[in-house]
Amino acid sequence: MAANEIDFGEFYARWRTERLAKLVAGQPPEFWAAVGEKLDSSPDETITMDELVALLHDRELE
């Protein structure tokens, strides 16, 4: 890959991460409690970006 070529996969992953960071910033304690519960129930104590988006979506529905 030439120096001026962009790896679309990497670009998209960075864009998605930055967007998600903006979305979770300033969320109420209830959201973070739900994140903590999700982490505690995960066998490897991780949470995916898709799971975070789902929790954000659930908060919007409340």
Protein Blocks (a to p, Z undefined) as FASTA:
>chain_A
ZZkbccfklmmmmmmmmmmmmmmgopafklmmmmmmmmmmpmnlpacfklmmmmmmmmmm
ZZ
